[in-house]
Amino acid sequence: MKRNRKLARLTLAVALAIFGLSCVTEPTGNSNSETGRTAPSPSSSPIAAAPTDVAAVPVTLPVLDAFFASDEAFTTELKTKLSLSDDQIAQLRAVAREETSKLRETETGDHLGSTTEARELAANRVNEIVGADKGSQLAQFVTARWHAGGDDPNSKTTAPESLPSTPNAVPADTRVVVNTPAYRMDVFEAGRLVKSYKVGIGYPEFPLPTGLRKARAIIFNPTWTPPDEPWVESPSSKVKVGKKVEAGSKLNPLGLLKIPIGSPSLIHGGKSAAKLGNFASHGCVGLTDVLAQDFAKVLAQIGGQKLSDADIANYKKNRSETKQVTLSNPVPVELRYETIVAEDGKLHIYRDVYDRHTNTEENLRAVLEANGIKLEDLTEEERSQVLEALEEMSRDAKGRVAPGSVANAKTTASPVASPVPSPKAVAQKSGRITRSFKGKKEIVIEIAALKGKGYPAMAASSTGTQKAKT
């Protein structure tokens, strides 16, 4: 009996791994109609400058594996720019691939790993192979490359002035905004929120990056080539390494369509409704096919391209034929990581899903001040609730204290004017304990002074379970 249960769990894990690796796409050279990818432009400098906030784009072994799998120029540049040997590169490939094969998810989207652990493991394994100096250079190289989304890291298309300078900023232009900890994607047109979607996000070991990307094309009925991973050739696997899985196949995890937003990330369909609001991919934004179809129509419209229900119905009818819809005007895709969001009378505090230590009093004050409010302006009860929520949501989804988090060592920018009860005291007084928040992805607190202020609430949201209109 125990042996049967163990075998069943193993079979399920392999199957989930197949569909979880949906964001590792086949290598490409120049842009083509099948993948919509464009080969990265080589940088003129030996090592492009990496973002100063290393935690914003953590280098993990699965991330390294994705670059090996999807970026043909990556290996060449490791030789020319970092002077790594063939043997060192082969070892890096092996350890990255081995770690990627261990990624597992459950039916509920729970995940046991953490970004901190994955980043530390990567640093240790890489340093063992290439040494500390080369390991540091490799981290900077991958970070800069990932931050740029496959474009030249020195390109003006990634200029910081294109990104908001204040927290919870509402775009004044046309763009897509993804806030990872909120599992939310919004579409703005000329500064007006027109559509919102609940999405699945990358595993802690393969987090979504931050920064500004561009959506240039929508690829319907994409093919998928299984990467060279240990699980692919397992006895229960129905796919083979390097053998293309045709568009429309039930074994193709990309679903009806994919939208490249910079190597190695995609926005794509193929997810079940249960995966929305959960960890669901390798560094990608996941949607159900129904929501992906709806999003494609909206994206095409704001990108200056006609895409009708009849067009989509035709693509769905011919699932074996890959079609690319190129946007006349590439649409900016802003990837945010905001765990404290003011939203019309409420303060949303999200779980710090990637261990970036963002649930701090300093960040809280910045959000409030962006709306013309000081922490001291809140009532004593509001301050107590907010500080308690900050402490709890700085823990991971299993209630574990992350090193450097506010739960481990409370971070304050400046003292609060009037005495504030400790979160522990508030919890005891109200009968609540930390475990009551275990597994919660957000805590919402009513703040009277925020009425009518902040980021807009979700617009025309959908669960993704309804049938598509064609």
C-alpha positions in Angstrom: 0.0 0.0 0.0 2.8 2.4 1.0 4.7 1.5 -2.2 1.6 2.3 -4.3 1.1 5.7 -2.7 4.8 6.5 -3.2 4.6 5.5 -6.9 1.4 7.6 -7.3 3.1 10.7 -5.8 6.1 10.2 -8.0 3.9 10.0 -11.1 2.0 13.1 -10.1 5.3 15.0 -9.4 6.7 14.1 -12.8 3.5 15.2 -14.6 3.4 18.5 -12.7 7.0 19.1 -13.5 6.2 18.7 -17.2 3.6 21.4 -17.1 5.5 23.5 -14.6 8.5 23.9 -17.0 6.3 25.7 -19.5 8.5 28.8 -19.5 11.7 27.2 -20.7 11.3 27.6 -24.4 13.3 26.3 -27.3 16.5 28.1 -28.2 16.1 30.7 -30.9 18.4 32.8 -33.1 16.6 35.6 -34.9 13.0 36.3 -34.4 10.6 33.8 -36.1 6.9 33.2 -36.4 7.1 30.0 -34.3 8.5 31.5 -31.1 8.4 35.2 -31.3 11.8 35.4 -29.6 14.6 37.7 -30.7 18.2 36.8 -30.0 19.7 39.2 -27.4 22.0 41.9 -28.7 25.5 41.5 -27.5 26.7 44.1 -25.1 29.7 46.2 -25.9 31.2 46.0 -22.4 32.7 42.8 -21.0 30.2 42.7 -18.1 27.2 45.0 -18.2 26.4 46.9 -15.0 24.0 44.9 -12.9 21.2 46.5 -10.9 22.4 47.7 -7.5 19.5 45.8 -5.7 20.8 42.2 -6.1 17.7 40.8 -4.3 15.5 42.4 -7.0 16.8 39.9 -9.6 18.1 36.9 -7.6 20.3 34.5 -9.5 19.2 30.9 -8.8 20.2 27.6 -10.5 16.8 27.3 -12.3 17.3 30.8 -13.6 20.8 29.9 -14.8 19.3 26.7 -16.4 16.7 28.7 -18.3 19.4 30.9 -19.9 21.3 27.8 -21.0 18.1 26.4 -22.5 16.7 29.4 -24.2 19.6 31.7 -25.1 22.1 30.4 -27.6 24.4 33.4 -27.1 24.6 32.9 -23.4 27.2 30.1 -23.5 29.4 31.9 -26.0 29.4 35.0 -23.9 30.4 33.1 -20.8 33.5 32.1 -22.7 34.3 35.5 -24.2 33.3 37.8 -21.4 34.0 35.8 -18.3 36.7 33.5 -19.7 35.0 30.4 -18.4 36.3 27.1 -19.8 34.3 24.4 -21.6 34.6 22.2 -18.5 33.4 24.9 -16.1 30.4 25.7 -18.4 29.6 22.0 -18.6 29.6 21.7 -14.8 27.4 24.8 -14.4 24.9 23.3 -16.9 24.8 20.0 -15.0 24.2 21.5 -11.5 21.6 24.0 -12.9 19.8 21.3 -14.7 19.8 19.0 -11.7 18.3 21.6 -9.4 15.6 22.5 -11.9 14.5 18.9 -12.1 13.8 19.0 -8.3 11.2 21.8 -8.6 7.8 20.4 -7.6 4.4 21.9 -6.9 1.2 20.6 -5.3 -2.4 20.7 -6.5 -3.0 23.8 -4.3 0.0 25.7 -5.4 1.8 25.4 -2.1 5.6 25.4 -2.3 8.2 24.4 0.3 11.2 26.2 -1.2 12.3 29.8 -0.7 14.1 32.4 -2.9 16.7 33.0 -0.1 17.7 29.3 0.1 17.8 29.0 -3.7 20.0 32.1 -4.1 22.4 30.9 -1.4 22.6 27.4 -2.9 23.3 28.9 -6.3 26.1 31.0 -5.0 27.7 28.1 -3.2 27.6 25.7 -6.1 28.8 28.3 -8.7 31.7 29.3 -6.4 32.7 25.7 -6.1 33.0 25.4 -9.8 34.4 28.8 -11.0 35.7 30.4 -7.8 34.4 33.3 -5.8 35.7 36.1 -8.1 34.3 34.5 -11.3 31.1 33.5 -9.3 30.6 37.2 -8.5 31.1 38.2 -12.1 28.7 35.5 -13.3 26.0 36.7 -10.9 26.4 40.3 -12.2 26.3 39.1 -15.8 23.2 37.0 -15.4 21.5 39.7 -13.2 22.1 42.4 -15.8 21.0 40.2 -18.7 17.8 39.1 -16.9 17.0 42.6 -15.8 17.2 43.8 -19.4 15.0 40.9 -20.5 17.3 39.7 -23.3 17.9 43.2 -24.7 21.2 44.9 -24.6 21.7 45.8 -20.9 23.1 49.2 -22.1 20.1 49.9 -24.3 18.0 53.0 -23.6 14.9 50.8 -23.8 15.6 49.8 -20.2 16.2 53.3 -19.0 15.2 53.8 -15.3 13.2 56.9 -16.1 10.6 54.7 -17.8 9.8 53.2 -14.3 7.8 54.9 -11.6 9.7 56.8 -8.9 7.0 56.5 -6.3 5.3 53.4 -4.8 1.9 52.3 -6.1 2.2 54.7 -9.0 -0.7 54.8 -11.4 0.5 54.9 -15.0 -0.4 57.9 -17.1 0.4 56.1 -20.3 -0.6 52.8 -22.0 1.1 49.7 -20.4 0.6 46.4 -18.6 1.5 46.3 -14.9 2.2 43.0 -13.1 2.5 43.2 -9.3 3.9 39.8 -8.4 3.1 39.5 -4.7 -0.5 40.5 -5.5 -0.8 37.8 -8.2 -2.3 40.6 -10.3 -1.9 41.9 -13.8 -3.5 45.2 -14.9 -3.9 46.8 -18.4 -3.8 50.6 -18.6 -4.8 52.6 -21.7 -3.9 56.3 -21.6 -3.8 56.2 -17.9 -7.1 54.4 -17.4 -7.4 51.0 -15.9 -9.4 48.9 -18.4 -8.8 45.3 -17.3 -7.4 43.3 -14.5 -6.4 39.6 -14.2 -5.5 37.2 -11.4 -2.4 35.3 -12.5 0.0 32.6 -11.5 3.6 33.5 -10.8 7.1 31.9 -10.8 8.2 29.5 -8.1 10.3 31.0 -5.3 13.3 29.2 -6.9 12.4 30.8 -10.3 11.0 34.3 -9.4 9.6 36.8 -11.8 12.1 39.6 -12.3 11.4 43.3 -11.9 11.8 46.1 -14.5 10.3 47.2 -17.8 9.9 44.8 -20.7 8.1 45.0 -24.0 5.4 42.8 -25.5 5.9 42.8 -29.3 3.9 39.8 -30.5 1.2 37.3 -29.6 2.0 33.7 -30.8 -1.1 31.5 -31.1 -0.8 27.7 -31.0 2.9 27.8 -30.0 5.0 24.6 -30.3 7.1 23.5 -27.3 10.4 21.6 -27.3 11.1 19.7 -24.0 14.3 20.9 -22.5 17.2 18.5 -21.7 16.1 17.8 -18.2 16.2 14.5 -16.2 12.4 14.3 -15.9 11.9 14.3 -19.6 13.3 10.9 -20.2 11.7 9.3 -17.2 9.7 6.1 -17.8 6.4 7.8 -17.3 7.1 10.8 -19.5 5.3 11.0 -22.8 7.7 13.5 -24.3 11.3 13.3 -25.5 14.2 15.7 -25.2 14.5 17.9 -28.2 11.4 16.3 -29.9 9.0 19.2 -30.7 5.5 19.0 -29.1 3.1 20.3 -31.7 0.7 23.2 -31.2 -2.6 22.1 -29.7 -1.2 18.9 -28.2 -2.4 18.1 -24.7 1.2 17.6 -23.8 2.0 21.2 -24.7 2.0 23.3 -21.4 1.9 26.7 -23.2 -1.8 26.4 -24.0 -3.5 28.5 -26.7 -1.0 31.3 -26.8 2.2 32.9 -25.5 3.5 36.4 -25.3 7.2 36.8 -25.0 8.2 39.6 -22.6 12.0 39.3 -22.6 14.1 36.2 -22.1 13.3 33.9 -20.4 9.9 35.1 -19.4 6.5 34.8 -21.0 2.8 35.6 -20.5 1.0 32.4 -21.5 -2.1 30.3 -21.2 -2.4 26.6 -20.3 -2.9 27.0 -16.5 -5.9 25.7 -14.6 -8.0 28.1 -12.6 -6.6 26.6 -9.4 -3.2 27.9 -10.4 -4.3 31.6 -10.5 -3.1 33.3 -7.3 -0.5 30.6 -6.7 3.1 29.6 -7.6 2.6 28.1 -11.1 5.6 28.6 -13.4 9.3 29.0 -14.2 9.6 32.8 -14.2 6.4 33.4 -16.2 3.0 35.0 -15.8 0.4 32.2 -16.1 -3.2 32.5 -17.2 -6.0 30.1 -18.1 -6.6 29.7 -21.8 -9.9 31.7 -21.4 -8.1 34.6 -19.7 -5.1 34.4 -22.1 -7.6 34.7 -25.0 -9.3 37.7 -23.4 -5.9 39.4 -22.6 -4.7 38.9 -26.1 -7.6 40.8 -27.5 -7.0 43.7 -25.1 -3.3 43.7 -25.7 -3.7 43.7 -29.5 -6.1 46.6 -29.2 -3.8 48.8 -27.2 -0.9 47.6 -29.4 -2.6 49.0 -32.5 -3.4 45.6 -34.0 -6.8 44.2 -35.0 -7.6 40.8 -33.3 -11.3 39.8 -33.5 -13.3 37.0 -32.0 -13.5 35.5 -35.4 -9.6 35.5 -35.7 -9.2 33.8 -32.4 -11.9 31.2 -33.3 -10.0 30.5 -36.5 -6.7 30.0 -34.6 -8.5 27.7 -32.2 -10.0 25.7 -35.0 -6.5 25.1 -36.6 -4.5 24.2 -33.4 -1.8 22.5 -35.4 -0.9 25.8 -37.2 1.3 28.4 -35.3 0.4 32.0 -36.1 2.0 35.2 -34.9 0.2 38.5 -34.5 2.8 41.3 -34.4 1.8 44.4 -32.5 2.1 47.7 -34.5 3.1 49.5 -31.3 5.0 47.4 -28.7 3.4 47.6 -25.3 5.5 48.2 -22.2 5.1 45.5 -19.5 6.1 46.7 -16.1 7.0 44.0 -13.6 6.6 45.3 -10.0 7.3 43.8 -6.6 5.1 45.8 -4.2 4.0 44.1 -1.0 2.4 47.2 0.5 -0.4 48.8 -1.6 -2.8 51.6 -0.7 -6.1 51.1 -2.5 -9.2 53.3 -1.9 -9.6 53.2 1.9 -7.7 50.0 2.4 -4.1 49.0 2.9 -3.2 45.7 1.3 -0.1 44.0 2.8 0.9 41.0 0.7 3.2 38.0 1.6 6.8 38.6 0.8 6.8 35.7 -1.6 10.4 36.1 -2.8 12.1 37.1 0.5 13.0 40.6 -0.5 12.3 42.1 2.9 9.9 44.7 1.6 7.4 44.6 4.4 9.2 47.3 6.5 8.0 50.4 8.3 10.2 52.4 6.0 8.3 51.1 2.9 5.0 51.6 4.8 5.8 55.2 5.4 6.8 55.7 1.7 3.4 54.3 0.6 1.5 56.5 3.0 3.4 59.6 2.2 2.9 59.0 -1.5 -0.8 59.5 -0.6 -0.2 62.6 1.6 -0.4 60.7 4.9 2.0 60.1 7.8 2.1 57.0 9.9 1.4 59.2 12.9 -1.8 60.4 11.3 -3.3 56.9 11.7 -5.4 56.0 14.7 -3.7 53.9 17.4 -5.8 50.9 16.4 -4.9 51.3 12.7 -1.2 51.6 13.5 -1.3 48.5 15.7 -3.1 46.5 13.0 -0.7 47.6 10.3 2.5 46.9 12.2 1.2 43.5 13.2 0.3 42.7 9.6 3.8 43.9 8.5 5.4 41.5 10.9 3.3 38.6 9.9 3.5 39.0 6.2 7.3 39.3 6.2 7.2 35.6 7.1 7.1 33.0 4.3 4.0 31.1 3.4 4.8 28.4 6.0 5.1 30.9 8.8 8.9 30.7 8.9 10.9 33.9 9.8 13.1 35.1 7.0 16.6 36.3 7.9 16.6 40.1 8.0 12.9 40.4 7.9 10.8 42.7 10.2 9.6 39.5 11.9 13.2 38.7 12.8 14.4 42.2 13.7 11.7 44.9 13.5 12.9 47.6 11.1 11.9 51.2 11.8 12.7 54.4 9.8 11.9 56.6 12.8 10.0 56.3 16.0 6.2 56.6 16.1 5.1 59.7 17.9 2.7 57.9 20.3 3.3 54.6 22.0 2.2 51.6 19.8 1.5 48.3 21.4 3.7 45.5 20.1 2.3 43.2 17.5 2.5 40.3 20.0 0.6 42.3 22.6 -2.1 43.2 20.1 -2.4 39.5 19.0 -2.8 38.4 22.6 -5.3 41.1 23.4 -7.4 40.2 20.3 -7.1 36.5 20.8 -5.2 36.2 17.5 -1.9 34.4 17.2 0.6 34.3 14.3 -0.6 30.9 13.2 -4.0 32.4 12.4 -2.4 34.0 9.4 -0.5 30.9 8.2 -1.0 30.4 4.5 -2.7 33.8 3.9 -1.4 35.7 1.0 -2.6 39.1 2.1 -4.0 41.1 5.0 -6.3 44.0 4.3 -6.7 46.8 6.8 -9.3 49.7 6.6 -7.6 53.1 6.8 -10.0 56.0 6.9 -7.4 58.5 5.7 -6.9 56.5 2.5 -10.5 56.9 1.3 -10.5 57.8 -2.4 -6.8 57.5 -2.6 -4.2 55.0 -3.9 -4.0 52.5 -6.7 -7.3 51.5 -8.4 -9.2 48.4 -7.4 -9.3 45.5 -9.9 -11.3 46.3 -13.0 -13.5 43.8 -14.8 -11.8 40.9 -13.0 -12.6 37.3 -13.8 -11.9 33.9 -12.3 -11.0 32.4 -15.7 -13.5 29.6 -15.3 -16.2 30.8 -17.6 -16.4 29.7 -21.3 -14.7 31.9 -23.9 -16.9 33.9 -26.3 -16.0 33.2 -29.9 
